[in-house]
Amino acid sequence: MKCLYVFVEGNNDELFFDTVVRPLIRSRFDYIYPVIPYRQRTAGDIDSFLRSIQSMRNTLDADYLFLCDINDAPCVTAKKKQVTQTYKMLESEKIIVVIHEVESWYLAGLDENGCKKLGVRHFDDTSAVTKEQFNQLMPQQIPAKAVFLQQILELFSLEVAKQKNASFCYLCQRLGI
């Protein structure tokens, strides 16, 4: 039995994974566990969870991914080092670093027509887009960020996103998408 656990920072990451990524990889796993938002738990809880997954490898084909934003880290290597210092049981090869933040992945999936439809600026490369920049792009007539994110997901193009964001493309390569 092949199982996958996915750890994400928060709700926006969870929505993105469940809406965009999970449907694309569902056939590769017997079971994909519900996404685990790790910022809502202690480091000790996450380490215990990781230890359990690692111990299951003897009886199940259990694996995991750990998604994190690069934030203020100077590079991917530094971010991985930072995260593995917080979560002692975390294997660095299981970490996917989102550059800069998951909002850049949402925006990457919009082609020019999608941007026009939502009334937002088009980007050829969204890798440098931060959460703050994303929030400033949100049209004022949209009542909440969650509504805006859902509207983007309705127009989301996987192929466009892979072209416009290197870290999203890397995730897709790692997952065989």
C-alpha positions, 0 to 999 in steps of 0.5 A: 500500500502506497501512502502519502502525507503532505505537510503545509504551512496553513490554510491557503497552502492546504486549499491549493494542494487539495484543489490543484495537486491532489487530483493530479497525483491521486492515481499514484497512491493508494491513499493520500492522507488529509493535508497537515497544516504544521504551523498549527501544531508544535514542533514536537507534535510534527516530529512525532508524526514524522517519526511515525511515518518513517517507522511505517516504511517497514510495513507500508510504502509511506512517504511524505512531503513538507512544503514551506515558504522561503520567506526571508531565507537567502536560498533554498539550502538555507531554508531547508537547514532552518526548517530541519533545525526546527523539526528534527525528524524532517528529512531535507530531501522531503522538503519543497520550498515555495518561492516566495509564497504559495500565493505566487503559485496561485497567480502562476496559474492565470494566463492573460485572459484569466488575469483580465477576467479577474482584473489583475496584473499579468506576470510572466514569472510569479516566482518573486511575488510575495503575499503582500504583493498578492494581497495588493493585487486583489480587486477591491470588489472581492469581499475576502481573500478566500473568495479571490483564491477560489476564483483563481483556482477556477481559472487555474492552468497547470501548464501555464503555472509550470511555465511561470513559477520555477518552484511550482514546476519543481514540485510537479517534477518531483511528483511526476506531474 
